[in-house]
Amino acid sequence: MAEAGGDVVALLLPADDCIDQLYVDPDHIGGGFGGELMGLGKKQRPAGLELWTFEANVRARRFYERHGFVVTGATPGDNEEGAPDVRYEWRPPAR
């Protein structure tokens, strides 16, 4: 969770090796909160992470790709919303 001025402005919810949710308040997008939480998530799950996002969410997709996530799958809408989605994975660099 990230706070600014005493308010929660961003939240990352991990679930096993997945990111279940990443939310940044629209007024705080671009403030580094999402990147900071993503860095913490990677530290907590050093073997790797995966997540799903909607295909149409271009801003989120660019964010994940900037943070080293790559597309590893997709569905035509096998989710509650029935919207096409994309699976991303991040793995640490090989040593």
Backbone as ProteinMPNN parsed JSONL, in Angstrom:
{"seq_chain_A": "MAEAGGDVVALLLPADDCIDQLYVDPDHIGGGFGGELMGLGKKQRPAGLELWTFEANVRARRFYERHGFVVTGATPGDNEEGAPDVRYEWRPPAR", "coords_chain_A": {"N_chain_A": [[0.843, -1.158, 0.0], [0.515, 2.252, -0.736], [0.86, 5.545, 0.455], [-0.159, 8.967, 0.411], [-0.155, 12.114, 1.728], [-1.594, 11.138, 3.875], [-3.575, 9.62, 2.752], [-4.574, 6.57, 1.167], [-3.152, 5.801, -1.854], [-2.336, 3.962, -3.668], [-2.279, 0.437, -4.327], [-1.159, -2.861, -4.024], [-1.922, -6.2, -4.451], [-0.704, -9.217, -3.765], [-0.915, -12.702, -4.686], [0.064, -15.74, -4.023], [2.256, -16.55, -6.565], [1.306, -14.576, -8.134], [0.099, -11.361, -9.223], [-2.653, -10.173, -7.922], [-4.123, -7.823, -7.829], [-3.441, -4.514, -8.873], [-3.655, -1.273, -8.125], [-3.819, 2.155, -8.77], [-4.677, 5.294, -7.674], [-6.43, 7.415, -9.856], [-5.72, 10.18, -9.783], [-3.105, 10.064, -9.022], [-1.603, 8.692, -10.815], [1.387, 8.143, -12.545], [2.988, 9.156, -10.623], [4.893, 7.511, -9.562], [4.132, 5.64, -7.701], [2.968, 3.147, -8.439], [5.17, 1.901, -9.682], [6.935, 1.744, -7.532], [5.536, -0.017, -5.81], [5.474, -2.243, -7.501], [8.188, -2.875, -7.606], [8.576, -3.68, -4.938], [6.882, -5.902, -4.925], [8.288, -7.6, -6.68], [10.598, -8.028, -5.186], [9.509, -9.478, -3.064], [8.676, -11.745, -4.361], [10.91, -13.214, -5.704], [11.372, -15.277, -7.539], [9.664, -14.921, -9.609], [6.757, -13.45, -11.211], [3.303, -13.358, -12.144], [0.495, -12.068, -14.001], [-2.769, -10.906, -14.955], [-4.299, -8.791, -17.351], [-6.654, -6.568, -18.887], [-6.975, -6.728, -22.392], [-7.61, -4.348, -23.707], [-6.65, -2.412, -21.992], [-4.463, -0.393, -22.464], [-2.692, 1.419, -21.251], [-2.031, 0.157, -18.795], [-0.843, -2.153, -19.816], [1.439, -1.114, -21.109], [2.764, -0.144, -18.852], [3.328, -2.566, -17.428], [4.999, -3.832, -19.286], [7.142, -2.03, -19.366], [8.163, -2.631, -16.922], [9.357, -5.049, -17.234], [7.73, -7.255, -17.754], [6.42, -9.853, -19.834], [4.273, -10.878, -22.504], [2.529, -13.887, -22.189], [0.306, -15.305, -22.76], [-3.226, -15.353, -23.635], [-6.774, -14.694, -23.597], [-10.024, -14.891, -25.141], [-11.856, -13.721, -23.529], [-12.299, -15.047, -21.089], [-13.313, -14.464, -18.388], [-14.873, -12.727, -15.601], [-15.919, -10.381, -16.704], [-16.082, -10.917, -19.373], [-14.362, -9.889, -21.241], [-11.665, -9.606, -23.589], [-8.476, -10.72, -22.481], [-5.042, -10.514, -21.296], [-2.206, -12.412, -20.457], [0.578, -11.85, -18.435], [4.042, -12.328, -17.628], [6.764, -12.055, -15.371], [10.122, -12.728, -15.001], [13.116, -13.11, -13.155], [16.311, -11.904, -14.356], [18.529, -14.312, -15.822], [21.301, -15.703, -14.141]], "CA_chain_A": [[0.0, 0.0, 0.0], [1.253, 3.516, -0.763], [0.078, 6.661, 0.968], [0.271, 10.343, 0.159], [-0.999, 13.03, 2.49], [-2.457, 10.383, 4.767], [-4.56, 8.851, 1.993], [-4.083, 5.451, 0.368], [-3.212, 6.197, -3.262], [-1.991, 2.818, -4.513], [-2.405, -0.831, -3.619], [-0.783, -4.073, -4.754], [-2.328, -7.398, -3.725], [-0.145, -10.45, -4.314], [-1.559, -13.976, -4.36], [1.071, -16.72, -4.425], [3.212, -15.932, -7.49], [0.523, -13.704, -9.013], [-0.4, -10.076, -8.748], [-4.106, -10.247, -8.024], [-4.603, -6.479, -8.136], [-2.595, -3.336, -8.73], [-4.511, -0.11, -8.32], [-3.287, 3.476, -8.451], [-5.7, 6.325, -7.786], [-6.206, 8.17, -11.096], [-5.053, 11.462, -9.524], [-1.711, 9.823, -8.657], [-0.92, 7.951, -11.875], [2.585, 8.847, -12.993], [3.72, 9.646, -9.454], [5.882, 6.53, -9.117], [3.593, 4.724, -6.695], [2.836, 1.813, -9.033], [6.513, 1.361, -9.862], [7.469, 1.412, -6.203], [4.868, -1.234, -5.364], [5.918, -3.34, -8.362], [9.511, -3.245, -7.122], [8.397, -4.449, -3.7], [6.323, -7.195, -5.305], [9.367, -8.41, -7.251], [11.465, -8.435, -4.068], [8.802, -10.489, -2.285], [8.523, -12.937, -5.206], [12.091, -13.139, -6.573], [11.374, -16.325, -8.569], [8.859, -14.45, -10.726], [5.37, -13.047, -10.999], [2.416, -13.347, -13.306], [-0.715, -11.286, -13.804], [-3.672, -10.752, -16.098], [-4.889, -7.471, -17.53], [-7.508, -6.531, -20.069], [-6.293, -6.395, -23.644], [-7.888, -2.955, -24.04], [-6.032, -1.505, -21.024], [-3.157, -0.111, -23.073], [-1.824, 2.085, -20.268], [-1.516, -0.872, -17.88], [0.041, -3.037, -20.574], [2.724, -0.405, -21.263], [3.393, -0.124, -17.523], [3.888, -3.883, -17.136], [6.109, -4.081, -20.203], [8.274, -1.214, -18.884], [8.694, -3.273, -15.716], [9.957, -6.327, -17.59], [6.763, -8.329, -17.974], [6.215, -10.221, -21.233], [3.016, -11.578, -22.761], [2.68, -15.343, -22.279], [-0.973, -15.924, -23.074], [-4.377, -14.461, -23.791], [-8.066, -15.355, -23.79], [-10.997, -14.016, -25.789], [-12.759, -13.155, -22.53], [-12.61, -16.071, -20.082], [-13.284, -13.797, -17.087], [-16.197, -12.244, -15.177], [-16.384, -9.302, -17.568], [-16.209, -11.395, -20.739], [-13.51, -9.05, -22.091], [-10.366, -10.215, -23.912], [-7.427, -10.382, -21.526], [-3.679, -10.897, -21.637], [-1.407, -12.894, -19.32], [1.961, -11.385, -18.415], [4.95, -12.922, -16.65], [8.086, -11.47, -15.123], [11.105, -13.647, -14.419], [14.375, -12.375, -12.958], [17.346, -12.247, -15.33], [19.365, -15.486, -15.503], [22.652, -15.333, -13.675]], "C_chain_A": [[0.903, 1.24, 0.0], [0.311, 4.63, -0.318], [0.692, 7.986, 0.549], [-0.688, 11.257, 0.904], [-1.971, 12.337, 3.409], [-3.53, 9.56, 4.078], [-3.882, 7.688, 1.267], [-4.262, 5.834, -1.097], [-2.864, 5.061, -4.212], [-1.991, 1.561, -3.659], [-1.974, -1.962, -4.54], [-1.149, -5.263, -3.882], [-1.728, -8.62, -4.397], [-0.976, -11.655, -3.889], [-0.645, -15.065, -4.906], [2.08, -16.043, -5.345], [2.509, -15.016, -8.494], [0.313, -12.341, -8.373], [-1.899, -10.126, -8.997], [-4.675, -8.895, -8.424], [-3.467, -5.48, -7.983], [-3.479, -2.153, -9.082], [-3.748, 1.14, -7.924], [-4.422, 4.474, -8.671], [-5.401, 7.163, -9.029], [-5.493, 9.51, -10.899], [-3.566, 11.3, -9.22], [-0.957, 8.969, -9.675], [0.254, 8.792, -12.363], [3.43, 9.376, -11.851], [4.735, 8.669, -8.905], [5.369, 5.518, -8.12], [3.474, 3.297, -7.225], [4.188, 1.152, -9.21], [7.154, 0.944, -8.551], [6.85, 0.117, -5.682], [5.295, -2.433, -6.204], [7.305, -3.82, -7.938], [9.442, -4.062, -5.845], [7.837, -5.835, -3.992], [7.389, -8.129, -5.861], [10.325, -8.892, -6.16], [10.831, -9.55, -3.248], [8.644, -11.798, -3.045], [9.683, -12.992, -6.194], [12.148, -14.212, -7.657], [10.534, -15.915, -9.776], [7.43, -14.16, -10.326], [4.587, -13.215, -12.29], [1.192, -12.516, -12.963], [-1.525, -11.303, -15.09], [-4.116, -9.305, -16.145], [-5.751, -7.504, -18.785], [-6.705, -6.091, -21.284], [-6.445, -4.907, -23.979], [-7.213, -1.95, -23.111], [-4.587, -1.215, -21.45], [-2.199, 0.527, -22.073], [-1.215, 1.072, -19.291], [-0.529, -1.782, -18.599], [1.404, -2.392, -20.781], [3.485, -0.377, -19.943], [4.055, -1.464, -17.237], [5.08, -4.18, -18.028], [7.331, -3.261, -19.821], [8.936, -1.861, -17.677], [9.141, -4.71, -15.977], [9.019, -7.493, -17.782], [6.62, -8.583, -19.472], [4.903, -11.0, -21.349], [3.299, -13.07, -22.913], [1.37, -16.054, -22.576], [-2.066, -14.89, -23.205], [-5.635, -15.313, -23.878], [-8.994, -14.38, -24.499], [-11.994, -13.392, -24.809], [-13.193, -14.162, -21.5], [-12.491, -15.481, -18.68], [-14.689, -13.274, -16.784], [-16.784, -11.211, -16.132], [-16.607, -9.751, -19.005], [-15.383, -10.599, -21.735], [-12.188, -9.759, -22.382], [-9.305, -9.765, -22.911], [-6.098, -10.998, -21.944], [-2.958, -11.316, -20.36], [0.024, -12.407, -19.502], [2.748, -12.154, -17.368], [6.22, -12.097, -16.566], [8.943, -12.551, -14.475], [12.399, -12.852, -14.243], [15.38, -12.794, -14.034], [18.152, -13.458, -14.872], [20.746, -15.017, -15.088], [23.699, -16.134, -14.378]], "O_chain_A": [[1.936, 1.259, 0.668], [-0.869, 4.652, -0.67], [1.903, 8.101, 0.359], [-1.903, 11.172, 0.721], [-3.045, 12.862, 3.7], [-4.31, 8.875, 4.74], [-2.747, 7.815, 0.808], [-5.367, 6.151, -1.536], [-3.07, 5.174, -5.421], [-1.744, 1.6, -2.453], [-2.379, -2.014, -5.702], [-0.747, -5.339, -2.721], [-2.176, -9.026, -5.469], [-1.653, -11.626, -2.862], [-0.588, -15.285, -6.116], [2.702, -15.058, -4.949], [3.044, -14.72, -9.562], [0.346, -12.192, -7.151], [-2.353, -10.123, -10.141], [-5.587, -8.814, -9.246], [-2.64, -5.591, -7.078], [-3.987, -2.049, -10.198], [-3.109, 1.183, -6.872], [-5.048, 4.491, -9.731], [-4.262, 7.577, -9.24], [-4.733, 9.929, -11.772], [-2.838, 12.291, -9.166], [0.183, 8.57, -9.436], [0.127, 10.0, -12.567], [4.477, 9.98, -12.082], [5.379, 8.949, -7.893], [6.109, 4.615, -7.728], [3.84, 2.346, -6.534], [4.34, -0.034, -8.918], [7.83, -0.082, -8.473], [7.56, -0.749, -5.17], [5.46, -3.53, -5.67], [7.57, -5.022, -7.912], [10.179, -5.036, -5.692], [8.257, -6.822, -3.389], [7.394, -9.32, -5.55], [10.806, -10.025, -6.204], [11.522, -10.459, -2.788], [8.493, -12.853, -2.43], [9.473, -12.835, -7.397], [12.91, -14.065, -8.612], [10.674, -16.497, -10.852], [6.959, -14.561, -9.262], [5.151, -13.212, -13.385], [0.887, -12.287, -11.793], [-1.032, -11.664, -16.158], [-4.29, -8.665, -15.108], [-5.586, -8.375, -19.64], [-5.866, -5.194, -21.203], [-5.509, -4.283, -24.478], [-7.202, -0.755, -23.406], [-3.632, -1.729, -20.868], [-1.012, 0.199, -22.059], [-0.021, 1.129, -18.997], [0.51, -2.138, -18.042], [2.427, -3.063, -20.641], [4.702, -0.561, -19.916], [5.221, -1.504, -16.844], [6.076, -4.73, -17.559], [8.455, -3.749, -19.94], [10.127, -1.666, -17.435], [9.287, -5.497, -15.041], [9.475, -8.623, -17.958], [6.689, -7.656, -20.279], [4.484, -11.686, -20.416], [4.189, -13.471, -23.663], [1.333, -17.283, -22.636], [-1.865, -13.708, -22.925], [-5.574, -16.502, -24.191], [-8.77, -13.17, -24.46], [-12.87, -12.626, -25.211], [-14.347, -14.143, -21.07], [-11.675, -15.934, -17.877], [-15.586, -13.372, -17.621], [-17.995, -11.168, -16.344], [-17.252, -9.044, -19.779], [-15.66, -10.623, -22.934], [-11.65, -10.44, -21.51], [-9.238, -8.593, -22.541], [-6.033, -11.87, -22.811], [-3.08, -10.668, -19.321], [0.607, -12.535, -20.579], [2.201, -12.58, -16.351], [6.683, -11.522, -17.551], [8.526, -13.203, -13.518], [12.74, -12.02, -15.084], [15.308, -13.905, -14.559], [18.427, -13.615, -13.683], [21.279, -14.048, -15.628], [24.889, -15.96, -14.116]]}, "name": "protein", "num_of_chains": 1, "seq": "MAEAGGDVVALLLPADDCIDQLYVDPDHIGGGFGGELMGLGKKQRPAGLELWTFEANVRARRFYERHGFVVTGATPGDNEEGAPDVRYEWRPPAR"}
